[in-house]
Each structure stands twice: as structure tokens, then as C-alpha cells.
Amino acid sequence: METTRRVGSGVEEVKISHMGPEGSGGFEPLVVLEFTASANQAAIEWLLAKLQAPKTEGGADLLVRTLFLQHNKETMLLIGASNERLLLAAELQEVKRRHRDGFFHEFTIQDIQEFVGSDDLESFFTQAEKQKLMMKEIENIRAAELDVHIPGYEDVRLYPGKSIIKKYLSREIVVQMFPLHDEEAIKRLGNEWYQPKNFFKLQPIHKIKQYFGEKIGLYFAFLGVYTVSLIPPALIGIIYFVTSWRSVYREALFAIFNLVWSTIFLEGWKRYCSELTYMWGTIDTATAKFEEPRANYHGHLGKNAVTGKPEPVYPKWKRSARFYCVTVPVISVCLWVAFIIMLFYFWMQHWADDVYAGNKGWINLMLVYVPTAIYAVLIGILNGIYRKVAKLLNDFENHRLDSSYENHLVMKLILFDFVNCFICLFYVAFYLQDRVMLNSFLSTMLVTQQVVGQIREAMVPFLFLRRRSKQLDDALERRKVVDQQTDSEDVDPAAKKQIVVESAMDVYDGTMDDYLELFLQFGYVYLFSSAFPLAALWAFLNNITEIRSDAFKMCRVFQRPFAESASSTGAWQVAFEIIGVISVITNCALIGMDPEVQKLLPSDVTAINVVLIFVAVEHCVLAIKAAVAYFIPDTPRWVQIEMARMEYESKQALQKEKMAAANRKKALLQKAFVKPASKSTML
Amino acid sequence: METTRRVGSGVEEVKISHMGPEGSGGFEPLVVLEFTASANQAAIEWLLAKLQAPKTEGGADLLVRTLFLQHNKETMLLIGASNERLLLAAELQEVKRRHRDGFFHEFTIQDIQEFVGSDDLESFFTQAEKQKLMMKEIENIRAAELDVHIPGYEDVRLYPGKSIIKKYLSREIVVQMFPLHDEEAIKRLGNEWYQPKNFFKLQPIHKIKQYFGEKIGLYFAFLGVYTVSLIPPALIGIIYFVTSWRSVYREALFAIFNLVWSTIFLEGWKRYCSELTYMWGTIDTATAKFEEPRANYHGHLGKNAVTGKPEPVYPKWKRSARFYCVTVPVISVCLWVAFIIMLFYFWMQHWADDVYAGNKGWINLMLVYVPTAIYAVLIGILNGIYRKVAKLLNDFENHRLDSSYENHLVMKLILFDFVNCFICLFYVAFYLQDRVMLNSFLSTMLVTQQVVGQIREAMVPFLFLRRRSKQLDDALERRKVVDQQTDSEDVDPAAKKQIVVESAMDVYDGTMDDYLELFLQFGYVYLFSSAFPLAALWAFLNNITEIRSDAFKMCRVFQRPFAESASSTGAWQVAFEIIGVISVITNCALIGMDPEVQKLLPSDVTAINVVLIFVAVEHCVLAIKAAVAYFIPDTPRWVQIEMARMEYESKQALQKEKMAAANRKKALLQKAFVKPASKSTML
């Protein structure tokens, strides 16, 4: 590339050849790539060329316009695609679509008439689907053997088979890549979802899924089901709080109810989840054994053992070695640090209490609360550090599939957060065995965390909203500048404004943090339920506002995230189930340790036998829990039958097709036999 | 049917029409149906007609010869099938066969050339496969709406959709239905399998599977792997026995080793099992959701929700009602009886000990052992009764699928036998807390059971062998009579002799009892391993002889069983895993209760804390066990990859086929367009 002219004009030249299939409706940008202001021109042009080059030359074959922002010298690529290109992408990515027979089948262009909605190709894919298809195509532009480095960046080495765009992103040559909001659709969705008048209505889960994809849809469905499931324990908590019924059975009954209830909730969610994913056609996607590797999975270029296609290969022993030799020791050290900090806190607290006991006064009273404050801050800092460590370790392990990458990350985060947040509760409950302290600790931590969370989640959106309207004004001023500096004339000016606004919006970090928050809350509610019966009420109140503030943020505050498909809540289901098992142990132990309860037993039972009795009870509860989980089918009967019918019918259809093909062949042969003269023309 | 002539002549008439496809090689009987001597002639002829009638008329379309035994007035039907009929059966039963592409696909006659071994249709199916196909076809002769009762038996009502042959068998009009041995093949197999010179060789698992089917193949594979897995604990047991190393760690170390080892063994078996079933092509048969119902599943004739085909339908709530209202109470009562009998035993023993202590003498010494003897006899009787009860309850529950019928039966048997055999051990170990008594009890029960078992399994075959040779002589004498009385002249006389001999052989009861025996043995070895380290050695010695005596029985003593397919050891895997979990609990408790071990702990630890420490250890071990089981994949990597490749390649092939079909269509249309005149002939 010897030319040094402005990128835009280059685009226009290429664009013309792509105008044909696009139709007359003007260019509709769907995904935006934003370069840093200091991006090297050669790097921009190289990526641009790759985006536009045909598939056969390793490109993505997409439509691109350039937008140059005069005020900050940034270049943006607005990316669109023709319908034909999207159909091809859907076929290559083995997307499942609803077939005329009512079931989901892998889409092929060949059979497009057989799929529901194919009579109007414009609306055949939702906007979210289009953006997802395009993202995958952009991510799948991989470096060839000859691409040694990014043009203009001698130091940014490329490895064959590795995703190019991920390199641009990781080296911050491209600052961000995001899909654009659909202003019309988001307005309608928001009205239904977070408007106060719909406060007591169920969330429009299917519409959420349509706009944000299955993964976010499942998160909000889970949040909803979980919140509803908190009502019974919250009611009991209120009754306990207002009535004066004091009995030794009080806590035990509540704990037993909670153990049963948490099992029912988790089993119920699993069933509801499989209903949803069945309706969305993603229920059996998890069984796909030949998924494409993650975009930034690296390794030497080899062959996939299943498909035989070239792809990066990374030996499993290396991953195991990294896991056992790096991840495990690092995590152990981190958890050990968390434990030491907790011990340090209790030592400080002990010291402060001593000082206060000797010298009661205003300043000393304050001093008593200083250690707790320090500890709270430290936990927060540690949580932040651990999150980064978990991500680094997980990247380092180089998992091949998106799903396994995410599962491993979730497991690490869960372990860190569980230890970090709950270790002091366990210490108080079972080492110090101080019931009063446990109660105050539990209520303080839960309430503090939720108040802080509420402020962060309900107030911050307000601030964002104000900031955003200011941005809007800025953008309006800037518009003229934009218009003069760009040569993407066929892009709607309103769309350009929207692009500039959205590029300044915050990025949604994924459902990980949201789930983690629920996970910790679930732990606070169920782990020590006999110690703090009001926990469920607090959690419930928190969640009903959280749903709406989360919804508002999704619609108005964040950049639109790329839709991701999901077949279940995956590792989170396991995580919540583990909390369920641990809560059996903790609650049995708490009740068993209660001196009031121990008094109930016949006086000739020795202390050891008391313990043994409670251990036996605990084992029975665990066994019953396991049996219940085993006997309740994970999938509702109607979904099972429908899935079986789908399998059966597709098999029947296949057989019929084979039969028909054979008959055609036979008929042709017969004809050829009857009239030997026409044989050559027939076959 | 007004004719009263002998059945045989009727057969001959029908037979002629079936001679065509059979070829010139004479009639080869594969399956035998034996009527009782008092069977009504009309019933025999009706079944005969059903067996021969074409599929379209509800028959089985098989080849049948009649054999009338003069000496006991019994009628036998010798059943064979043409190759075409077997191919059709294989297609209807959706049998999977190895395809040219190396994978297993459902067999279709259409694509027969694509399947391995199809160039020689005679040997395309093994004899075991042929017999299995025929059995299914015979069982699938179902009563039509007009078949009210079995002809000649006004009182034997038939229900539409119910298997006719099962009714004949249950009312003992047909005494037995069995496949014939292949004398040549069984001789070769036996030589390899149980001859003393091959004592230290591995079992010929693949050949066993070929002759007896996957289910029996898996049993012997499991028995082999399990026996080998006993070597390390047996060696340690010997070392413990011969060395004088006495330490408090002794039992604890052994128990820990056993816990780890049993987990590794069970996970290892799961992986090996999936390798075997992958190679045999049955690995994913368990996922089939539209299996045919069990032959004696009953209900009103309705429609299958999946396939839409007519089949008996039985509402699920009825099954649940029967389970909760009948099965659960009956089982509870049975277990309660077992408990009462155990208490009675200890009461008797106590009384006998008292008498002996007061009055030591010969007769009183004998008296001390009387209660144990009575208890042993009672356990044996109870086991027998419970087995019958379990079967009755299971039949009553009316499960739809063979697999679920068997799983439920296995669960019931396991529960009964576990409680019956182990309840006294638990009582001694944890209620009486008498270590010496536990040790003697455990060794007595294990050794007694195995000695009795060895006598039964090693001596009885000898006796059978002698009885059988006598039968052979009888049969030889009888031969002339047989020949005179039958009109199945195209059956080889030697085969007729064989049939008579085999009809008198014992019936193999299935793998259930064999697994149950191993299950109990596994329990004796691992549940209380710290109390009796030599258990593994005893079990090992027992099993290496058991393998050979079982093999001998399979080949020489029993009637050939029908081959059954299996994708895994199913409920047994779960049962062994449950024993593994329970053994963690029992061993931790045993070690924790050991006063020697307790002395090791610092003296300032209170008794309660000792218990708590051991409970904590136990929980950790269980958690580690769960984690290990979770992280070791159930299927070896190579099998996973191969299965994924199979899925991928079949998908690719399907796509290619569709493409080709479309191209053909396009080409035809084009031609039609070019030469409009020939259009009518072309399409």
C-alpha cells in the first residue's frame, strides 16, 4: 500500500463493488470499531482491507464505512453486511433456527424456504442476531502464515491462526468494538420492563432475550425466579420478627424450611431454565463437541482432531501443567492471605475492645469500629485484586472453548469470593462459637453490602443519565464537524449521532458480576439462616429494586452488549447447589451447637452422643437432598417428549428422503433400461 | 380351524411357501419354544400361525418346524428366519451396525452395501444377533382388538397391545423359549476362557460379547477389572498380616488408601466401560428416547406421544401412586422386619452367652453358636423372600422401558440386600461399639459367604456336568423316537439331539445375582476396611476362581441366554459409588472411635472436639471424592474425539447429500427448460 490518501476515499472505492446486494435502502451500520486517536494509518487500512476482502482471501467480506471525528482525531469503522452475507455466516456458524416443522434445525441456505420467517429476508434475523453473526465473522479473521506483525506496529507480532481483531483490541489499537442499539426497540422494551407502572408485572423475558441474547435473558429470568422464591422465607422471617413466639424449635424449624426450600428452588429453576432454552432452541447446544475455538485461544497451527480443519492446537498437558503448577499455588496463597487478614482483623478488634474496656470515652468508642472499617475496606480491595488475578490465571490457562473458559473463570471467582466474604462468618460461628457476634456480623455484612449496592446501582444510573444527556448535547454540537470530515454519505445523520453517543457509553461487563452478587446474597440468606431469619426479607427488598435498576442500566446506561447464546446457567447452577449442600452442614452444626436445643435431649445422653446425633441428622438430610435432586427430572416431561419427537421426526424425514432418492434412482435406471438409446442423456 | 390333524403336517404345508428365500442349506433352527405336555392343541396352532403369518397380518413372518417328543408328549417349535427377514427385523429394531466409515449407524436395507460385512449376508449377523432379533420379533407379536383369549384357554384373557408370547410364558403354556448354542463357537470360546492353561491370561472380552451379548460381556469385564483392582489392597492386607508393625496409624493408613483406591477403581472402570461400549457401538444407546415399550408392559391401547404409533399407554400418576402407596410401605415393613430379626438375634445371643457363662460345658458351648446359625439361616431365607417381593413390586409398578424396569429392580434388590446383610455390622460397629465383635463378625460373614459360594459355584458345575452327560445318553436313546414322531425332515438330526439336551439345561438368571454378589463383597471389603484388612485378599482369591467357574457355567451348564445390549453397568455403577461414599463415613467413624487414635490428639482437646475433628475430616474427604469424580472425565479423550468426529462427519455427509440432491434437481429443471418438449418425460 503505497497510497497515503485518507482512508475514507479508499473505502468508497471498495464500497461500490458491494453496493449491488445491499439494495437501495442506504447503508445500515450495525457494529462499530473505534480506533485510538494515535492509531497508525497503515494498521487501520490493513484491518479495513481484511474486513472487506472476500472469505476466500481470508477476509470477512463485510460492508464498511469510515467516520473520522475531527475533534479527537479518532477513526471509527461502521460495519454492516448484506443479507446474503449474513445468511452465509449463519450457515457457517451452524446457527439453529426454527424450522417449519416447529423444531430448531441448523440453518442452511439450501433449505431457506423451510425456515420460519424466511419470506421476509430483511427481518429473518433480529438485529441482535445480525450483530452476533458479524462479531463472530470479524473475530474469525485470523492471521495467515505471512502476517508477521500488524502493519505500522513492528513490535506487535501476529501468530498464524490467531484472531487479528483480538490483537488490535488487546494492544488497544482498536479501543472498542460494539454493536449499536436499536432506539425504537429499546424504548418499547424499556417501557415494558422497568416503568413503575409495570412494577408488579413479570419481566418480558422473551423480549429481553430477543434484544440482548439468551445469556442475559437467562440471567434476568434467574433473578426473577430467585426473587420470587425469597417470598416464603421472607414472610416467615417477618412473622418471627413481629411475633414473640420464643421456642427452642424456632431456629431449627426455620433452618429446616430453608434447606427444603433452597433445594426446591434450585430444582425448579433447572426445570424452568430448560423450558426457556427449549423454546429458544439453545437447549442442546452444550453438547456440540466441535465448537470453534475461542477467538484468543492460541497455539501452533495444527489440525482439529474432530473436523480435520486447520486451527491453533495447544497440548492438554501444558494446560494441566499451568493449572497445577501456577494456578493452584497462586490461589492457595491468595486464600491464605485472606485468612491471615481475617486473623489480623480479629487481633486488632480484640486489642481495640481491650483499650475501650479500660478507657471508655468518645474517641475510644470510635476506635472500636476502626478495625471493622479497615477490614471492610480490605475485603473490598482484596475482592478487586482477586478478580484480576482470576482473570489473568484463566487467560494464562488458554482454554480452547468459550464455555470452558467461562466455567473456569466462574469457579475461580466463586472460590475467591466465597472465602473472602464468608471466612470470617465461619470463623465466628465454628471457631469462636459466638452466636451473638455471628448474628451482628451477618446482619451488618448483608445490610451494608446491600445498601452500598443499592446506592451504586440506583444512584449511579441517575448520574449516568445526566452525564449522557450532556454527551448528547456535545455530540449535537460536534455533528457538523463529523459531517464535514466523513465520506460516508449514505449513512443516516441521526445514526451517526447515535454512534458517537454510544461510543462514549459504559461497557456492560457481562453477567458474571451480577451472578456473583446473587451468589453471595444466596450464601448470606441460606448458610446461616438460623442465625439471622430476616436475611431473606432484606435480600427480597434488595432484589425487587435491583431488577428495575439493572433493567434501566441495560437499556439506557450501557453500550449494547453482543448477544450470547446460553443453554443453561452452567457453572452458576453448580455453585448455588454447592451453597445448598454447605448450608445443610452449617445449619445442622449451628442448631446442634445451640445450648437451648441441647437441653431438649434426655439428660442421660452424653455430649459426644449429642454431636453424633446431629452428625447423623446432617448425613440423613444430605442423603435426602441428593435423592430429591436425583429423582426430580432436570427437564420437564413435555420438553423431554418434544425433544424426543424432534429426534424421531428428523430421523423419519431422513429415512423418507433416502427412500425417495433411491426410488428416483431406480426409476431413472428403469427408464434407461427400457430405452437404451436415451441412456446417455438421462444419466 | 376345524382340522384336528397333527400340527406337524400343518407346518409342512405352510413351510413350502417359505422355502424360497431360505436357500438350499436346509433349515437352521435358532430359537426353540417348548410347550407344556398338557398344552391345548388349539393354542399351539394359533401361536404357530401367528409366528408364520406375515407382518401385515400381525404375525412374525418366521420359519417354523415342529418337533413332537413321544416320551413326554411335549411339542417344541423350532424357529428360524430367512436372511431377508432378519435384515428387515434389524431395520425395524433400529439396530446399529458398523458402517464403512468406521462408525456405527442404524442399519437400513436401503444402504446395506455401506455396512461392514454385508458382502456375505450369511455371516452379516452373528448367531447371537440373529437370535436376539428373532426374540424381539416373537415378543412383538401383540394381541389385536379381536383376540379376546388364547384359543383353548377361555380363562386366559388377552389385552390388545400386550405381547402374546409373554402370556403363554406367564401362564406356562409355553414352558420356555431359548436360543440354541453354537457348539463349534462355544468350544473355541471355552478353550480360551476357562481352560487352566489360560488361567493367568486376560478374559477374551470381545469374544464373550460376540457370543453372549454386550450385557454379559460387560459383567465379565467388570468382574475382571474389579478382581485386578483388589490386588493392591490384598497385598497391603498380607503385609499387615505377616509383619508385626503395630501402630495407631496402621488402620487409618489402610482405610485412607482404600478410600482413594475405591474411587480410582470406580472412575477407571467408568472410563474402560465407555471404551468397550464405544468399540461395540452401544455407547449412546441409552439416550434413545423412543424405545419400544417392554414386552409385558400393559395399559390401554393408545398413542405414543413421541412417535404417534399405537402402543399401550399407562398413566404416570398410576405408576407413582403404586410406588408411593404400595412399594414404599411394603419395603419399609420388610426392612423393619430385618431390623427386628437382627435385634432378636442379639437378644438370643446375649441369653446364650449368659447361660454359657453360668454353666460351661460341651452342650452349652454348642448352644453359644446356635443363635448365629439361626440368624445366618434367617438372613438366607429373608434374602430369598425379599428377592421375590422386589420382583413382584417391580412388575406391579409396570415400567414402560426395559431399562427403567431393570434399574428399579436393581435399586430394590440393593436396598434389601444392603440392609439385610450389613445392618448387623452397623449395629455392632456404631451402637454396641464393640470392635472385637465387629472384627469377628465381619471375617465370619465374609468367609462363610465365600466358602458357601465357592462350593455352590465350583462343585455344582461338576454335578451338573455329570447330570448333563447322563442326559446326553438319555437323549441318544430317545433320538429314534424323536425322529419317528416329527415331520421336520430338513432339520439336521444332530441339531435335534442338541435341542433336546439344551431344553433340559438350567436357565441363566441374568447378571443381576452376579452383580449383587460382587456388590455385597465390595461392601465387606471397603465399608469396614480398617476393621478387617484381610478382606481384600479373601475377595481376590474368591474372584479369580469365580471368573473361571462362572465362565464354565456360561459355556457348559446353562442354556444359552438371549444376547442383551448394554451401554454401561447402569444402576450398578451408582450402587458401587454409593458404597464408596458410605465407606468414607464408616471408616472415618471407626477410626475416630478408636481409643488408640484418640490418645494421639493433644490431651487438652475435649471429647466433643475429637468428634468434631473427625466429622470435619470426613466432610473434607467426601468433598475431595466428589471433586475427583467431577474432574475425571467419564469418557476417555480418544472416545470423546471419535464420537464428536462421528457426529461431525455424519453432519457433513448429510449436507453433501442435500447439496447433491439439489444439484440434480437443478440440472433436471435446467434440461427441462432447455428442451421443453421432453419435459413430460423427464419429470
Boltz contact constraints between the chains, C-beta under 6 A:
constraints:
  - contact:
      token1: [A, 110]
      token2: [B, 658]
      max_distance: 6.0
  - contact:
      token1: [A, 110]
      token2: [B, 662]
      max_distance: 6.0
  - contact:
      token1: [A, 289]
      token2: [B, 644]
      max_distance: 6.0
  - contact:
      token1: [A, 290]
      token2: [B, 644]
      max_distance: 6.0
  - contact:
      token1: [A, 290]
      token2: [B, 648]
      max_distance: 6.0
  - contact:
      token1: [A, 305]
      token2: [B, 641]
      max_distance: 6.0
  - contact:
      token1: [A, 306]
      token2: [B, 641]
      max_distance: 6.0
  - contact:
      token1: [A, 306]
      token2: [B, 644]
      max_distance: 6.0
  - contact:
      token1: [A, 306]
      token2: [B, 645]
      max_distance: 6.0
  - contact:
      token1: [A, 306]
      token2: [B, 648]
      max_distance: 6.0
  - contact:
      token1: [A, 307]
      token2: [B, 648]
      max_distance: 6.0
  - contact:
      token1: [A, 607]
      token2: [B, 608]
      max_distance: 6.0
  - contact:
      token1: [A, 608]
      token2: [B, 607]
      max_distance: 6.0
  - contact:
      token1: [A, 608]
      token2: [B, 611]
      max_distance: 6.0
  - contact:
      token1: [A, 611]
      token2: [B, 608]
      max_distance: 6.0
  - contact:
      token1: [A, 611]
      token2: [B, 611]
      max_distance: 6.0
  - contact:
      token1: [A, 615]
      token2: [B, 615]
      max_distance: 6.0
  - contact:
      token1: [A, 641]
      token2: [B, 305]
      max_distance: 6.0
  - contact:
      token1: [A, 641]
      token2: [B, 306]
      max_distance: 6.0
  - contact:
      token1: [A, 644]
      token2: [B, 289]
      max_distance: 6.0
  - contact:
      token1: [A, 644]
      token2: [B, 290]
      max_distance: 6.0
  - contact:
      token1: [A, 644]
      token2: [B, 306]
      max_distance: 6.0
  - contact:
      token1: [A, 645]
      token2: [B, 306]
      max_distance: 6.0
  - contact:
      token1: [A, 648]
      token2: [B, 290]
      max_distance: 6.0
  - contact:
      token1: [A, 648]
      token2: [B, 306]
      max_distance: 6.0
  - contact:
      token1: [A, 648]
      token2: [B, 307]
      max_distance: 6.0
  - contact:
      token1: [A, 658]
      token2: [B, 110]
      max_distance: 6.0
  - contact:
      token1: [A, 662]
      token2: [B, 110]
      max_distance: 6.0
